[in-house]
Amino acid sequence: MEGLEVSLAGAQDKLAQLDAEEARQRTIDLGMPTFSNLAGRTSTANLTQRSSTH
């Protein structure tokens, strides 16, 4: 019975270590836009106006 208790304690310790590591490695959202968000917001309005005035 004592061997099972030691194994259980070891398994619980390992699970706690894995949970702590997962918490450290989580991605934090800084609210910064991604490239696809930036690229989707580009405008060609100024280019069209310039080409028509030249």
C-alpha positions as CSV (number, residue, x, y, z in Angstrom):
1,M,0.0,0.0,0.0
2,E,2.9,2.3,0.8
3,G,4.3,1.9,-2.7
4,L,1.0,3.0,-4.3
5,E,0.9,6.1,-2.1
6,V,4.5,7.0,-3.2
7,S,3.5,6.5,-6.8
8,L,0.3,8.6,-6.4
9,A,2.3,11.4,-4.7
10,G,4.9,11.3,-7.6
11,A,2.2,11.4,-10.2
12,Q,0.5,14.3,-8.5
13,D,3.8,16.2,-8.3
14,K,4.4,15.6,-12.0
15,L,1.0,16.9,-12.9
16,A,1.6,20.0,-10.8
17,Q,4.9,20.6,-12.6
18,L,3.2,20.2,-16.0
19,D,0.4,22.6,-15.0
20,A,3.0,25.2,-13.8
21,E,4.9,24.9,-17.1
22,E,1.7,25.3,-19.2
23,A,0.8,28.4,-17.2
24,R,4.3,29.9,-18.0
25,Q,4.1,29.1,-21.7
26,R,0.6,30.6,-22.4
27,T,0.4,33.2,-25.1
28,I,-0.3,36.7,-23.9
29,D,-2.5,38.8,-26.1
30,L,-0.9,42.3,-26.2
31,G,-3.7,43.7,-28.4
32,M,-1.3,44.3,-31.3
33,P,-2.6,43.7,-34.8
34,T,-1.3,40.9,-36.9
35,F,0.1,41.4,-40.4
36,S,-3.1,40.2,-42.0
37,N,-5.1,42.8,-40.0
38,L,-2.7,45.6,-41.2
39,A,-2.6,44.4,-44.8
40,G,-6.3,44.3,-45.0
41,R,-6.5,48.0,-44.0
42,T,-4.3,49.4,-46.7
43,S,-6.0,51.8,-49.1
44,T,-5.2,52.7,-52.8
45,A,-7.4,55.8,-52.7
46,N,-4.3,58.1,-52.6
47,L,-2.7,56.2,-55.5
48,T,-5.8,56.6,-57.6
49,Q,-6.1,60.3,-57.0
50,R,-2.4,60.9,-57.7
51,S,-2.4,58.9,-61.0
52,S,-5.5,60.8,-62.2
53,T,-4.0,64.2,-61.5
54,H,-0.7,63.5,-63.3
